[in-house]
């Protein structure tokens, strides 16, 4: 046998073995791309060997027949694999097992990550819901002073829509330059874990924030972003709002802060209350000092013997008694208002005949009205006007209203007290009308405030500015009624109040 013939036979055998190995590997690792590639390489090598061995065609035909048989009978592939190829097959099988195990572990990790993502998304939504329930404005910026999250209160206060503001520089979203400076200063000058508190005011004349740029792709989930965020609002025109601003840097991966949390707490009402307390103390001190000074002066004159006769002493005594009574009324009014506001007042509710109480108030004020020649009249219909109320408090309300009417009505005027039923509100209505000076329109809204008195009328009559405030408290807070006034300057005033009646008014027998 020649060398060429042997070479052809060897090449043909190699091609056959390669084809057989390729088929075996292909069938054993069906569906595995990497194993199929190896099988293709082996088959390619077999084809090359067959191409250079033209005398091995008959053997190659046998290999094809063997392939067809192996396709039909897959189980025989392993048995027909040559011994020298079995280590390769075993290595490939081991690789397949490792790949299958790794694929299983990767699938498990993917499922775990999906679960964690859903949990994180739920936590973020809960955090967003919590932030939006906070009444204080909350704003979060990152290390580049870009807005990363905020709540609805911040959007309304600072005038922006959260989806449009996310990932935008805070200076381009918020027109309040002072607040932007506070945020930048907190990020650059305060260490993480510390905080900065500043007082900040938003003036009504400040310009509105600029229109946000066209929004990019909206984040899938952002803390504080609502599906349909409320329209932005600004402080009411003409009212300055005061805020206590707390700025706290967020810890980052390095020593530099990763951002800043800014919280704006509205302290406007607290400042108003504080100012009211200061004004109250100032007014009370003034009102207490005036009668005390008068009492002290007249007592000193009596001690010094300046009252030489009985008539002078009687005059001094009358002044002292009047100032002492005025002081007592002031103290009683302040105590009554404080008790009502604190909810610790004592009330004796009985069936009150409002006609009888009105007559008593008129009789009590007749001497003061007579001194100014004022006609003090009482009117009522034929019904019995009764309601469940505290009789002493109702009498005090009527006395305060009638006393004011007499004070601010010129000599020769008229004051009329009327009692009637208001069927629309199922209440007893009492009105006190006078022909006095009247009330300027700009003063009517403040008329029932503590210590408020019309400046131009202070010379007309003395007063503490607490009577009408006490009337409002007794009627509205204690008896759940209503109080009001109508007036025209120079034409007189009409004060009225209503007390709900139970049972309804009955016809007189």
Rosetta blueprint (number, residue, H / E / L):
1 X L
2 X L
3 X H
4 X H
5 X H
6 X H
7 X H
8 X H
9 X H
10 X H
11 X H
12 X H
13 X H
14 X H
15 X H
16 X H
17 X H
18 X H
19 X H
20 X H
21 X H
22 X H
23 X H
24 X H
25 X H
26 X H
27 X H
28 X H
29 X L
30 X L
31 X L
32 X L
33 X H
34 X H
35 X H
36 X H
37 X H
38 X H
39 X H
40 X H
41 X H
42 X H
43 X H
44 X H
45 X H
46 X H
47 X H
48 X H
49 X H
50 X H
51 X H
52 X L
53 X L
54 X H
55 X H
56 X H
57 X H
58 X H
59 X H
60 X H
61 X H
62 X H
63 X H
64 X H
65 X H
66 X H
67 X H
68 X H
69 X H
70 X H
71 X H
72 X H
73 X L
74 X L
75 X L
76 X H
77 X H
78 X H
79 X H
80 X H
81 X L
82 X L
83 X H
84 X H
85 X H
86 X H
87 X H
88 X H
89 X H
90 X H
91 X H
92 X H
93 X H
94 X H
95 X H
96 X H
97 X H
98 X H
99 X H
100 X H
101 X H
102 X H
103 X H
104 X H
105 X H
106 X H
107 X H
108 X H
109 X H
110 X H
111 X H
112 X H
113 X H
114 X H
115 X H
116 X H
117 X H
118 X H
119 X H
120 X H
121 X H
122 X H
123 X H
124 X H
125 X H
126 X H
127 X H
128 X H
129 X H
130 X H
131 X H
132 X H
133 X H
134 X L
135 X L
136 X L
137 X E
138 X E
139 X E
140 X E
141 X E
142 X E
143 X L
144 X L
145 X L
146 X E
147 X E
148 X E
149 X E
150 X E
151 X L
152 X H
153 X H
154 X H
155 X H
156 X H
157 X H
158 X H
159 X L
160 X L
161 X L
162 X H
163 X H
164 X H
165 X H
166 X L
167 X L
168 X L
169 X E
170 X H
171 X H
172 X H
173 X H
174 X L
175 X L
176 X L
177 X H
178 X H
179 X H
180 X H
181 X H
182 X H
183 X H
184 X H
185 X H
186 X H
187 X H
188 X H
189 X H
190 X L
191 X L
192 X L
193 X L
194 X L
195 X L
196 X E
197 X E
198 X E
199 X E
200 X E
201 X E
202 X E
203 X L
204 X L
205 X L
206 X L
207 X L
208 X L
209 X L
210 X L
211 X L
212 X L
213 X L
214 X L
215 X L
216 X L
217 X L
218 X L
219 X L
220 X L
221 X L
222 X L
223 X L
224 X L
225 X L
226 X L
227 X L
228 X L
229 X L
230 X L
231 X L
232 X L
233 X L
234 X L
235 X L
236 X L
237 X L
238 X L
239 X L
240 X L
241 X E
242 X E
243 X E
244 X E
245 X E
246 X E
247 X E
248 X E
249 X E
250 X E
251 X L
252 X L
253 X L
254 X L
255 X L
256 X L
257 X L
258 X L
259 X E
260 X E
261 X E
262 X E
263 X E
264 X E
265 X E
266 X E
267 X L
268 X H
269 X H
270 X H
271 X H
272 X H
273 X H
274 X H
275 X H
276 X H
277 X H
278 X H
279 X H
280 X H
281 X H
282 X H
283 X H
284 X H
285 X H
286 X H
287 X H
288 X H
289 X H
290 X H
291 X H
292 X H
293 X H
294 X H
295 X H
296 X H
297 X H
298 X H
299 X H
300 X H
301 X H
302 X H
303 X H
304 X L
305 X L
306 X L
307 X L
308 X L
309 X L
310 X H
311 X H
312 X H
313 X H
314 X H
315 X H
316 X H
317 X H
318 X H
319 X H
320 X H
321 X H
322 X H
323 X H
324 X H
325 X H
326 X H
327 X H
328 X H
329 X H
330 X H
331 X H
332 X H
333 X H
334 X H
335 X H
336 X H
337 X H
338 X H
339 X H
340 X H
341 X H
342 X H
343 X L
344 X L
345 X L
346 X L
347 X L
348 X L
349 X E
350 X E
351 X E
352 X E
353 X E
354 X H
355 X H
356 X H
357 X H
358 X H
359 X H
360 X H
361 X H
362 X H
363 X H
364 X H
365 X H
366 X H
367 X H
368 X H
369 X H
370 X H
371 X H
372 X L
373 X L
374 X L
375 X E
376 X E
377 X E
378 X E
379 X E
380 X E
381 X L
382 X L
383 X L
384 X E
385 X L
386 X E
387 X E
388 X E
389 X E
390 X E
391 X H
392 X H
393 X H
394 X H
395 X H
396 X H
397 X H
398 X H
399 X H
400 X H
401 X H
402 X H
403 X H
404 X H
405 X H
406 X H
407 X H
408 X L
409 X L
410 X L
411 X L
412 X L
413 X L
414 X E
415 X E
416 X E
417 X E
418 X E
419 X E
420 X E
421 X E
422 X E
423 X L
424 X L
425 X L
426 X L
427 X E
428 X E
429 X E
430 X E
431 X E
432 X E
433 X E
434 X E
435 X L
436 X L
437 X L
438 X L
439 X L
440 X L
441 X H
442 X H
443 X H
444 X H
445 X L
446 X L
447 X L
448 X L
449 X L
450 X L
451 X L
452 X L
453 X L
454 X L
455 X H
456 X H
457 X H
458 X L
459 X L
460 X L
461 X L
462 X L
463 X L
464 X L
465 X L
466 X L
467 X H
468 X H
469 X H
470 X H
471 X H
472 X H
473 X H
474 X H
475 X H
476 X H
477 X H
478 X H
479 X L
480 X L
481 X L
482 X E
483 X E
484 X E
485 X E
486 X E
487 X E
488 X E
489 X L
490 X L
491 X L
492 X E
493 X E
494 X E
495 X E
496 X E
497 X E
498 X E
499 X E
500 X E
501 X L
502 X L
503 X L
504 X L
505 X L
506 X E
507 X L
508 X L
509 X L
